[in-house]
Amino acid sequence: MPQRSKMSRGMTATFFNWIFIIIAGALIIMFFFKIIHAQAKLTETEISTRVLKDLEDIIIGKSTTSETASEIKIQNREFIIECAEPCTERTGCKSSISTPNSMPIEMSGQPIFSLQKIKADTIYAFTLSWNIPFHAGNFLYLASPGEKIIFDSATCGAGTDCDRIFAKIPQRIKNARIAVQTANPQAEQGDFVRKVKFGNCPYEENTICVDGNKINFYESSTKSFNYYGDETVLGAIFSQDSKTFECNMKKAVYKMKNIQAVLEGKRAQFSTYYQNEQPNQNCQSVYNEIQAPLDTYKINSYGDLNGGTISANSEELSTINNAMRRYSCSSLY
């Protein structure tokens, strides 16, 4: 009887030893899996951060030059491009570019017209200069495969606004079938589809309707904006929706106001210079004359941008600025 009890205790001890070994082994395996997972996640984050930094360098380079177009080859990643309130004149808007595994890179002052999410190994980028008539900044447009912008050829005859704006889209984007002009819009398919029409067009969801000096977003409801310049029409066409378009146009208007303030300071200095230091009645006259149309660019927000008014002021500014050159005065811009 004592011998049997001794054997039982031995078997129990062996059983618990094996249980301990199994648990310890499982914990060691879990520990190593955790290290491998953390390392893989760290590597993925490093790669995403590096790709994002490369994209940032490209975007900054593009945004400082106008009238450029390029095809950007990148590792297949999802990019999140945000523009949202709050927006202020001093800091711009809450804008950034990020990937799901990286810290966002701030883009608070640069207007970037694109979808909110781009997942591709190719991004098409082009810039246009916004001149009103002085240079008020560069607009950057991004597009990627899977996006489909459909111009209804029924409103795109030769010499029309539609024909002129479609011609400003780089050929690379047309060759990739991202922007197309067709008589059969229903036949075109894509992950994100937007139709573009001109004139008095009926409501159709996911459509941009350009009517006179109005840009109309036909979404769940209709949102309308005044505009100035083909650059703003293209901004609407390449934007995710009316909110992202308006947000980026706020950034553009803040830049415009800052440049207007610089030009007004220059105007005031030259007006005083031609009055006191080097009297020239013709130069002083044109510098005084240009103040009124220049002041109209002191708008509070993008919502106050009136296409008709700015168009008239643009012509007046150009006329007076040309008169400065004729009188051998220093031109304003």
MOLINPE-V548670 format. One line per field, one symbol per residue. phi: phi as a letter, one per 30 degrees, with the letter a starting at -180 (. if undefined). burial: 1 if it has 16 or more other ideal C-beta (glycine too) atoms within 10 Angstrom, else 0. A space follows every 50 residues. Layout:
phi=???
burial=???
//
This chain:
phi=.dddddddddddddedddeddddddddddddddddddddddddddddddd dddddddddddddcbchcbacccbddbcccccbaddbbddcicdbababe cbddcdbdccdbcaddbbbacbbcbabbdccbdddckccccbbbejdbcc ddddcbdeideddddddddededdddidcbcbcbedddbadbcbcbbbjd cddbeibcccbicccccccdbcbcbdabjdddddeddcddaddddddddd dddddeddddddddddddddddddccdbeadddddddddddddddddddd addcdceddddddddddddddddedddicdddb
burial=00000000000000000000000000000000000000000000000110 11001000100110010110010100101111100010000111111110 11001011111111110101001111110101010111111111101111 11101100001110110011011001011110001000000101111100 10000011110000111100000011111111111111111111111111 11111110110011001001101100000100111110010011011010 010011101100110110011011000010011
//
